[in-house]
């Protein structure tokens, strides 16, 4: 990279440093100045609100700052010094991210760790199941043609691992929903009497421990 291509970013970084110089050198007395500059650049109401806050704080400090060195003024000077230091620290912390926006600097936020491939695969399958359910609700005939919930049939559509309780064979239902063969056969015997997953669970008197799995993987396609 040539110096000419790098210079704009360098100049922006150096230019934005004057915010901190003004705040620290004035011990917060002129903290409002950098915020005014940022507000005029970003044109954001929240920044203008901070301009008002720091303008009031700076005005209060200047107003109560004692004139001359007297014994009575010493405690006030100490309190104002603490307020000024606290103001300078707060202003530097708040102006730092705003400075990056005002000068178009890249964010320092680091990307988080890459998701675990196994977790990502489970989440992707869950999302596909949700999309398949929406399709079933909107167009059950198409769902039947796509063989949603029938991994035992030839198909090109990935439904994320659903099983159709209304048409799938008992072994497939048992394996997908974590049921015993007897429980799966009980569901098949009740076909035609249920139209929803919850109806099937209640009518077949299935164990509570299987409900979540059935609701996650089961569908009932009536078309």
Secondary structure, DSSP 8 states (H G I E B T S, - for coil): --HHHHHHHHHHHHHHTHHHHHHHHTTTTTHHHHHHHHHHHH--HHHHHHHHHHHHHHHHHHHH--SS--HHHHHHHHHHHHHHHHHHHHHHHHHHHHHHHHTT------------HHHHHHHHHHHHHHHHHHHHHH-HHHHHHTTTT-TTS--S---SS-EETTTS-HHHHHHHHT--HHHHHHHHHTTTS-SSHHHHHHHTT--GGGHHHHHHHEE----
